Amino acid sequence: MKTTTYLQLSVMMFLEFFIWGAWFVTLGTFLGANLGASGAQTAAAFSTQSFGAIIAPFIIGLIADKYFNAERILGVLHLCGAGLMYLMYGSSDFGAFYPYVFAYMVLYMPTLALVNSVSFNQMKDPAKEFSVIRVWGTVGWIAAGLIISYLFLWDSQDGISQGLLKNTFLMASIASAALGIFSFFLPATPPKVSKGEKLSVSEMLGLDALKLLKDRNYAVFFVSSILICIPLAFYYQNANPFLSEIGMSNPTGKMTIGQASEVIFMLLLPLFFKRYGIKKTLLVGMLAWVLRYALFAFGDAGSNAYMLLLGIALHGICYDFFFVSGQIYTDSKAGEKFKSAAQGLITLATYGVGMLIGFWVAGLVSDAYAVDGGHAWKNIWLIPSAIAGVILLLFAVAFRDNSKTA
């Protein structure tokens, strides 16, 4: 790959995830502190990610794969997203805010596939080259969190009380506009499907891969993937409000520890997978969810702050050892014919269906344990810990494939 192309793709990935990290991490805190949103309303706002994930395959399948270059669609979506982000920045109540965030996520979620398409189109050996490009996305997410916490102090107690968290949307809007313009100068990525070729709905959504569910072990993994997204949603929706509410300093910046650990454990994953096999790898990932929420339940911002930081650091194991290893497992089961369809289906099932259920449950639990001046966080965190524990036990009994090769 040419140095110029590497730099272009790296900047693209950096901005793509900088934009997401610039507002999504602090969204729950912003909604509660600035817009007075209830747990159910916060869940509705986070659920727009799931609706975006469900709708994304239609946008990619109907438009990107058939009619226009991927980099041009990427540019248009991010320019429109910049406008919606600016409208979110100016919203003063949840009723005005929700339509904008819904529209934004419908436009943003397809860009996750588009940046991958642009990247893969320039690579001779994606297995070796993609990771060095994708890691800049994680760097972008971390950079956004550090800027919010340590440069502008928007998530400090004073910043929250002054309503400064709304500036995260302005920052994301500016970054989105920059990526929108930059996208038109990216390497050309023409449509993969000819205009005369028909593409069925089942092909667009990856439903052709449903036949993989005839494999009992894969069916157990598939259902477990959906269920484990319920405790996952608690982290995305509640972690930042939790840390802010109990008085943890620089909560958004400290949450970037999770992304740093994600990079480290991503490197360790192949070694663990090869030595212990797929079942033990997935079980370790599930166990990490149980432990992290138990640490959140019993930690505090004082003498037990180390428990919270350790819980955040477990994100690398939680995500890599279950979701990334699950993608590898899916790839090994799919075969050449259904590789893309299978990855599309597992993404739709987890980020679409699983997270949609998870955000709804997290919202109900948050409202159930709301108290004067805050929440009974210990009770809230013990619930996803217990859910993850039950899924862990069921998976341990029902899943019987422990292959060490993919």
N, C-alpha and C positions, 0 to 999 in steps of 0.2 A: 504494500500500500504506500502511495506517495505521502511524503511528509505533509504536504498541503492538505490532502484529503483527510489524513489522520487528525490534523488540527481542526478542520471544519467539523468533522463528526464529533470530536471531543467537546468543542464549544456547543454544538447542538445538544448533546447529552447533558452537559452541565446546566444549560439554561432550561431544558425540559424538566429536570427534577428540582432545580432551584425554584422554579415557578410553583410546583406542587408543594414543596417544603416551606415556601414562604408564607403560606396561609392555612394549609390544611392541618398542621400540627396544633396551631393555636386556635383553630376554629371553635372548638367546644368552649374554651375560656372566653373568647370574644362574644359568642352567642349568649352565654349566661351573664357576663358582666356588662356588656354594652347594649344588648337587645332584650335582656330579661327573659330569654327563652327557657321554656320548661325542658325536662328530660325528653319528652315526646317530640317537641319541636327540634331539639338538637339532633335526635335520632333521625328525624325527617331530613334535616340538612345533610347529615352524613350519608344517608341512604341514596342521595343523588349520585354518589360514586357508583353504587350498585346498578342503578338505572342506566347510568352512562355505560357501564361494562356490558349490560344486556343489549343496549342499542348499538354499541360500537361495531359489532360484526356486520350489521346492516350497512352502516356508513362505509366501512372498508370494502365489503363485498359488492355493494351496489355502485359505489363511486370510484374508490381508489383502485380497486383491482381491474376495473373495466374501462374507465374513461380518461382519467387525468393522472399526470405524474404525481407520485407520492409527496415529493418535496413541495410542490405547488399547493396541494391540499393542506399540507402541514402549515404552510405560510398563511393561508386564508383562515384556517381554524384558530391559529394563535392570534391573528389580528382581530378576529371577532371576539376571541376570548379576552383580549386586552380591554375591549370596550365594556364587556360584561363585568370584568373585574373592577373597572372604574365605577360602574353603577353600584356594585356591591359596596365599594368604599364609601359611597354617598348615602347608603341606606340607613335609615334611623329606626326602623322597626322590622320585626321578623316577616310580617306579611309582605313588605316590599322587597326584602332580601331574598326570600325563598325562590321566587321565579327566576331571579338572576343566577343563583347558585345552581339551580336545576339545569338551566340552559347551558351554563358554563361547563358542567361536568359531562353533559351530552356531547359537547364539542371537544372537551379535553381528553376523555378516555380513548377515543380513536387515535389520538396523537401518540400514545404509548406504542401502538403497533406500527404506526407510520415511521417513527424514528428508528425502529428496528429494521423495517423494510429498507429505508435509505441506507442504513449501515451495512446490512447483509449484501446489498446490491454492489457494494464497492469492495467486497472481501473475496479473496481467493480461498481462504481457509477460515471460515467463521469460528470454528471450534477453538482456534488459537488466537484469532484476532479480535473477536467480539468483546472478550472480557476486559481488554485494555481500553476499549472505548466505553463500555458500559460503566466501568468504575468511576468515570467522571460524572455520571449521574448521581452516584452516591455522594461524591465530593460536593456537587451542587446542592444537594439536600442538606448536608452538614453545614455548608457555608451560609445558607439561608437561616438556619437555626442560630448559628453563632452571631450573625449580624443582628438578629432580633433581640437576643439576650445580652450580648456584650458590647455591641456598638451603639445601638439606639436605645436599649433598655426598655423596649415597648412592653415586655412581659413582666417587668418589675411591679411590685405592689403599687407604687406611685403611678407607673405607666398605665396599668390597668384601670386604676381609679380615675385617671385623666382621659380615658378613652383612646389611648394611643395605639391600641392593637388594631384599630381600623386601618392604620398606615400599612399593615402587612398586605392589604389588598392593593394599595397604591403601588407598593414595591413589586408585587406580582404582576400588576398591569403593565408597568414599565418593562419588566423582563419579558413578558409575553409579546409586547409590541416589538421588542428588539429581536426575539426569536422569529416572529412572524416575518419581519423584513429580511433577516439573515437567511431564512429558509429558501428564499427565491434564488440565493446564490450557492445553494448546496448542489452536489453532483446530481445529474439527472437520474431519476428512477421512474422509468416508464411503466405503464400498466402491465400486469402479468397475464391478464386474460384478454383475448382479442374481442373487439366490439361485437362480433357476430356470434360469439360463444355464449350459450346460456348457462347461468349459474343458479342452481336450485337453492331454496331457502335452507335445506338441510346441509348443503355444502357450505353456505355462508356461515352458519352457526356451528359447524363442526359436528352436526348430528350424525353424520355418517360413522363417526367413531363410537356411537352408542353400542355397536356390536362388541366392543371391548368388554362391556359389562357382562357378557356371557362367561368370562373368566371370573370365577368366584372370588379369588384373591383381589383382583382389580376392582370388582364391585364393592368389596369391603373397604378398600382404600378410597374409592370414589365417594362413598357415603361418609366415611370418616373425614375426608377433606372438606365436605360441606359443613359437617357438624363442628369441626375444630375452628371454623370461621366465626362461630358464635363467641367464644372467648376472645378471639383475635379482635373482634369489633369493639370489645370493651376497652382494649388498649388504645386504639385509634381515637375513640370517642371520649374517653374519660381520663386518660393519663395526664394530659396537660392541665385540664381543670383541677384534677386532684392535686398535682404538685403545686399549682398556684394557690389553691385554697388552703393548703396546710402550711404555706409560708416558705416553701423551698425557693431559694434564690436562683435566678437565672434558669428557670425550669426548661425553657425551650432549648437553650444551649446545652444543658445537661442531657437532654433527650437525644442529642446527636451521638452520645456514647453508644446508643443502640445501632446506629448506622456504621460506626467505626467497627463494632464487634461483628457486624454483618460481613464486612470485608474480610476480617480475620478468619471467621469460621467458614466463609466461602472457600478459602484456600485449604482449610483442613478437611472439608467435606469429602473430596475424592479419596483421601487416605482412610478416613473413618468408614466410608462406604465400602471400600475394597476389603478392609480388614474384618468388619463386623456384619456386613450385608444390609439389605434394604430394610428388613423388619426392625432390627435393633436401631438403625439410624432414625427411622420414623418414630419409634418409641421414645428415643432420647429427645427428639423434637417436641413430642407431646408432653413428656415429663417436665420439660423446661417451662411450658405454659403453666402447669400446676404450681411449680416452685415460684415463678415470678409473681404470680398473683398472691400467693401466700406471703411473699416478702413485702408486697405492697400493703397487704392487710395489716401486718404487724410492724411495719416501718414507720418512721416519722421524720420530720425535718430537723430534729435535734440529735440526740445521741445515737439514734437508730437510722440516721440518714444513709449509712452505708448499705442498709438493706434495700433502700429505694434505688440507689445507684447500681447495686448488683442486679436487682430486678430489671432495670433498664438495659444493663449490659447483656442480659440473657437473650435479648432480642435476636442476636446473631444466630444462636442455637435454635430458638423458637422458629424463626423464619427459614433459615438455610436448611436445617436438618429435617424439616417437614415439607415445606413448600418447594424448595429448590430440588431436594432429593425426590420429591413426588413428581416433578417435571421430568427428571431423569428416568424415573420408573415408568412414567407414562410413555416417554419416547421409546423405551426398550420394548414395551408391550405393543405399541402401535404398528411397527413395521413401516416400510417406506411409503406404502399407499396412504396411510392415515395419520402420518406424523403431524402435519399442520392441523388437520381436523381434530385430532386428539388434544393438542395443546389448546386449541380454541375452545373445546368443550370443557376442559378442566378449569380454564380461566373463567368461562361463563358460569360454571357451577360454583366456584369459590368466591370470586370477587363480585359476581352477580347475585346468585341465589343465596349462598352461604352468608355473605356479608350483609345482605338485605335483612335476613332473619336476625343476624347478630346485632345490628344497629337497633332494630326494633326491640329486641330483648333488653339490650343495654339501656335503652331509653326508659322502658318500664321499670327496670330495677332501680335506676337513678331516681326516678320520681317516687318510688316506693320508700326509699331510704333518704329522702330529702328531709332535713331538719332545719330549725331556725338558724339562719346564718350559714348554712352549708349542707353537708351530707354525712351520713354514717358510713364513712368509707370502708371501715373494716368489714362490715356486712356486705357492702357492694362487691369488694374484691374477692371475698371468699366464695361468692356464687360462681364466677367464671373459673376459679380454681377447682371447684367441685365438678363443674361441667367437664372441664378438660380431664379430670381424674377418671370420670365415668367413661368418657370416650377412650382414654388410654387403656382401661381394663377390657372394654369390649373389643378393641382392636387387637390387643395382645392375645385374646382367646380365639378370635375369628380369623385373623390374618395368618397364613401359614407359608408364605413365600419369603425365603430369606436368601435369595440369590445375591451373589457378590459381584456379578458382572452385568453390564448394561450395553 
